Amino acid sequence: MDLSLIIPLWNDAIGVRRILAQAQDFGVFSEIIICDDASDEALQLESWEELSPAFRNRIVYLRNDVRMGAGHARNMGLSQVTCSHLIFFDADDLFEDDFLRIIADIDSHELGPIADFCIFRHNDTRLLDRGETGSFSKEEKLWEAVGASEELQQLTEKQAAILCGLAAYPWNKIYRTAFLRQHSIRCTELPVHNDIELHWSSFISAEVILCCSILGARHYVAEDGLRLTNNRSEDRLRVFEAFSAICARISHADSNKKINFVEPLMVFARNLISWIKENIEDEHKEELVSRSQRFFLENLDSNRMTLIAYQNPALAHRINNLLIQGRV
């Protein structure tokens, strides 16, 4: 597999240095594209003695003059990819050793060359700190629901509609570059929630999705600090831009995908809106409710609402409570 590694970066020279050292040891990346979103200081890669000259020659270093956000950084990297496949990876995360198994399995799988993407499991450091592995129970149940195992399997469309309910991580998928470009799939260029459109558009547009339960990445989560996870500002309100883009893509999909993906998307949207309400500053909560009502009214016509009421009565009840009483 001809694989590109895209790393968005902002003020984390320590993290990117660590992932580059790991990437060099793995020896599976044909190119590494670092997308520096106007860090306070530019990287001085030529001074990093642990990187061999041959490996440094594979690195493409792109840098914004002004901060544009992680979504723009990932898109900038995507525009420069020359490899057949790519993976987006955050600078402060690490690959697990079994990531190499995933690469080898895709290379040997009969659908590997044509699969639009392969999705795999990850470790969350909040659980690792407690002596557990994997992600939180809601996500693990989705993996169980599709019968995922360590052997690569092709997802049916209904299985894909289940698994797309995972949090919208950009770094748990190996994409076929031509697939992303053919369907104009990119990140939404938002301060936060920029990877939601990438995640959902991939599932909606894909014809061949491979998955496995192998733990291929380790996601580091800091409970405080400057990470986007901890952003409580009005930036969170822009999530509806991503939701609307996904709804537009579903509207142009075939009838089966409309049936299969509308209800999971509305579950995802409603749950994320609820999470945002708990984590956004109080002064923005009223506007969050207003925008939530507008979103559901604009994107759930009578036919879609009837479908949701049939598939998931509890969700339909929650949406009606939001629309009528403003209860998120």
C-alpha positions in Angstrom: 0.0 0.0 0.0 1.2 3.5 -0.9 0.3 5.4 2.2 0.4 9.0 3.2 0.2 10.3 6.8 -1.4 13.7 7.2 -0.8 15.4 10.6 -2.5 18.7 11.5 -0.4 20.6 13.9 -0.7 23.6 16.3 1.9 24.3 18.9 2.8 20.7 19.6 6.4 20.1 18.4 6.8 17.5 21.1 3.9 15.4 19.9 4.7 15.6 16.2 8.3 14.7 17.0 7.1 11.6 18.8 4.7 10.5 16.0 7.4 11.1 13.3 9.8 8.9 15.2 7.2 6.2 15.4 6.4 6.6 11.7 10.0 6.3 10.8 10.3 3.0 12.8 7.1 1.6 11.2 8.5 2.2 7.7 5.1 2.0 6.0 4.5 5.7 5.1 5.6 6.8 1.6 5.0 10.5 2.5 4.2 12.4 5.7 2.4 15.8 5.3 2.6 18.1 8.3 0.0 20.8 8.2 1.1 23.5 10.6 -1.8 25.8 11.5 0.3 28.9 12.3 2.1 27.5 15.4 4.0 30.1 17.3 7.3 28.7 16.0 7.9 26.8 12.8 9.3 23.3 13.0 13.1 22.9 12.5 13.0 19.4 11.1 16.5 19.5 9.8 17.8 19.7 13.4 16.0 16.6 14.6 18.8 14.1 14.7 16.7 11.1 15.3 15.2 11.5 11.8 17.3 10.0 9.0 17.9 12.1 5.9 16.0 9.5 3.8 13.0 9.8 6.1 13.1 13.6 6.2 12.9 13.6 2.4 9.5 12.0 2.7 8.2 14.9 4.8 6.2 17.7 3.3 5.9 20.6 5.7 3.1 23.1 5.0 2.5 26.1 7.2 -0.3 28.7 7.4 0.5 32.3 8.1 -2.7 32.7 10.2 -4.6 30.1 12.2 -7.4 28.5 10.1 -8.3 25.5 12.2 -7.7 21.7 12.1 -10.3 21.2 9.3 -8.5 23.6 7.0 -5.2 22.0 7.9 -6.4 18.5 7.1 -7.9 19.7 3.8 -4.6 21.4 3.0 -2.8 18.1 3.5 -5.4 16.2 1.4 -4.9 18.6 -1.5 -1.2 17.6 -1.5 -1.4 13.8 -1.2 0.4 11.9 -4.0 -0.2 8.4 -2.5 -3.1 6.0 -3.3 -4.1 5.9 0.4 -4.0 8.2 3.4 -4.7 8.5 7.1 -5.3 11.6 9.1 -3.6 11.5 12.5 -3.5 14.0 15.3 0.0 15.1 16.4 -0.5 14.1 20.0 -1.8 10.6 19.3 0.2 7.4 18.6 -0.3 4.3 16.6 -0.5 1.0 18.4 1.9 -1.7 17.2 -1.1 -3.6 15.7 -1.6 -0.8 13.2 0.9 -2.7 11.1 -1.3 -5.8 11.1 -4.1 -3.6 9.7 -1.9 -2.4 6.8 -0.8 -6.0 6.0 -4.4 -7.3 6.1 -5.7 -4.6 3.7 -2.8 -5.4 1.4 -3.7 -9.1 1.3 -7.5 -8.7 1.3 -9.3 -9.3 -2.0 -11.2 -6.0 -1.6 -8.3 -4.1 -0.2 -7.3 -2.3 -3.4 -10.9 -1.1 -4.1 -12.2 -0.5 -0.6 -13.1 3.1 -0.1 -11.8 3.0 3.5 -11.1 0.7 6.3 -12.1 1.6 9.9 -10.6 0.1 13.0 -10.9 0.4 16.8 -8.7 2.6 19.1 -7.6 2.9 22.7 -8.7 5.9 24.7 -6.2 7.0 27.3 -8.9 7.8 29.8 -9.7 4.1 29.9 -6.1 3.0 29.7 -5.4 5.0 32.8 -8.0 2.8 34.5 -6.5 -0.4 33.3 -9.0 -0.9 30.5 -8.7 -1.0 26.7 -10.7 0.2 23.8 -13.2 3.0 23.9 -16.3 3.7 26.0 -19.2 1.3 26.3 -21.5 3.0 23.9 -18.9 2.8 21.1 -17.9 -0.7 21.9 -21.6 -1.8 21.6 -21.7 -0.5 18.1 -18.6 -2.6 17.2 -20.4 -5.6 18.8 -23.6 -4.8 16.9 -21.9 -5.2 13.5 -20.1 -8.4 14.6 -16.6 -6.9 14.1 -13.6 -9.2 14.6 -9.9 -9.0 14.1 -10.4 -10.3 10.6 -11.3 -7.7 8.0 -14.9 -7.8 6.9 -17.0 -5.9 4.4 -19.8 -3.9 6.0 -23.3 -4.2 4.6 -25.1 -0.9 4.2 -27.1 -1.5 7.3 -24.0 -2.3 9.3 -22.4 0.9 7.9 -25.4 2.9 9.1 -24.8 1.4 12.6 -21.1 1.9 12.8 -21.2 5.5 11.5 -22.8 6.3 14.9 -19.3 6.2 16.4 -17.8 9.6 17.4 -16.5 11.3 14.2 -12.8 10.5 14.6 -10.7 11.4 11.6 -7.8 9.1 12.6 -9.4 5.6 12.8 -9.8 5.2 9.0 -7.4 4.4 6.2 -8.9 6.1 3.1 -8.5 5.5 -0.6 -7.4 8.9 -1.8 -9.3 8.8 -5.1 -12.5 8.0 -3.2 -12.3 11.2 -1.1 -11.5 13.3 -4.2 -14.1 11.7 -6.4 -16.9 12.5 -3.9 -15.4 15.8 -2.8 -15.3 14.6 0.7 -13.4 17.0 3.0 -13.5 18.4 6.6 -15.8 21.3 7.3 -13.5 24.3 8.0 -14.8 25.0 11.5 -13.0 25.8 14.7 -14.4 22.6 16.3 -16.5 19.7 15.0 -14.6 19.9 11.7 -14.3 16.1 11.3 -18.0 15.3 11.5 -18.7 16.0 7.8 -15.6 13.9 6.8 -16.8 11.0 8.9 -20.5 10.9 7.8 -19.9 11.8 4.2 -17.4 8.9 4.0 -20.0 6.4 5.2 -22.8 7.8 3.0 -20.8 7.9 -0.2 -18.8 4.6 0.2 -19.6 1.5 -1.8 -17.0 -0.8 -0.1 -16.1 -0.4 3.6 -13.8 -2.7 5.4 -13.7 -2.9 9.2 -11.8 -4.8 11.9 -11.8 -4.7 15.7 -8.0 -4.4 15.9 -6.8 -1.6 18.2 -4.8 0.5 15.8 -4.4 3.8 17.5 -4.0 5.4 20.9 -6.0 8.6 21.4 -4.7 11.0 24.1 -7.4 13.1 25.9 -6.4 15.9 28.3 -9.2 16.8 30.7 -8.2 20.5 30.6 -6.0 22.8 28.7 -6.1 24.2 25.1 -7.3 21.1 23.3 -10.3 21.6 21.1 -12.2 19.1 23.3 -12.2 21.7 26.0 -13.6 24.6 23.9 -16.7 25.9 25.6 -17.2 29.0 23.4 -19.7 29.9 20.8 -17.6 28.1 18.2 -19.7 25.0 19.2 -22.7 26.6 17.6 -21.2 26.2 14.2 -21.8 22.4 14.4 -25.0 22.9 12.4 -23.0 23.8 9.4 -21.6 20.3 9.4 -25.0 18.7 10.1 -26.6 20.6 7.2 -23.8 19.5 4.8 -24.4 15.9 5.7 -28.2 16.2 5.3 -27.6 17.7 1.8 -25.4 14.7 0.9 -28.1 12.3 2.2 -30.7 14.1 0.1 -28.7 13.3 -3.1 -28.1 9.7 -2.1 -30.1 6.7 -3.4 -33.4 5.8 -1.6 -31.9 3.0 0.4 -29.2 5.2 1.9 -31.8 7.8 2.7 -33.7 5.2 4.7 -30.7 3.7 6.4 -28.8 6.9 7.3 -31.4 9.5 8.3 -32.3 8.0 11.7 -28.6 7.3 12.8 -27.7 10.9 11.8 -30.5 12.3 13.9 -29.5 10.2 16.8 -26.0 11.4 16.5 -27.0 15.0 16.1 -29.4 15.0 19.0 -26.8 13.3 21.3 -24.1 15.7 20.3 -26.4 18.7 20.8 -27.1 17.4 24.3 -23.4 17.1 25.0 -22.7 20.6 23.7 -25.4 22.0 26.0 -23.6 20.5 29.0 -20.2 21.8 27.8 -20.9 25.2 26.3 -20.8 28.5 28.3 -24.2 29.3 29.8 -24.6 32.5 27.7 -24.8 30.5 24.5 -27.3 27.8 25.6 -30.4 29.7 24.5 -28.9 30.2 21.0 -28.0 26.5 20.9 -31.7 25.6 21.5 -32.8 28.0 18.8 -30.4 26.7 16.2 -31.3 23.1 17.2 -35.0 23.7 16.6 -34.2 25.3 13.3 -32.0 22.5 12.2 -34.6 19.7 12.9 -37.4 21.8 11.3 -35.4 22.4 8.1 -34.2 18.8 7.7 -37.0 16.6 8.9 -40.0 16.8 6.6 -43.1 14.8 7.4 -41.9 11.7 5.5 -38.6 11.7 7.4 -40.2 12.3 10.7 -42.7 9.5 10.1 -39.7 7.2 9.3 -38.0 8.2 12.5 -41.2 7.7 14.5 -41.4 4.2 13.0 -37.7 3.3 13.5 -37.1 5.0 16.8 -40.1 6.3 18.7 -38.0 7.5 21.6 -35.9 9.7 19.3 -39.1 11.1 17.7 -40.4 12.0 21.2 -37.1 13.7 22.1 -37.1 15.8 18.9 -40.7 16.8 19.5 -39.9 17.9 23.0 -37.1 20.0 21.6 -39.3 21.6 19.0 -42.3 22.2 21.2 -40.7 22.8 24.7 -37.1 23.7 23.8 -35.9 20.8 25.9 -32.5 19.4 24.6 
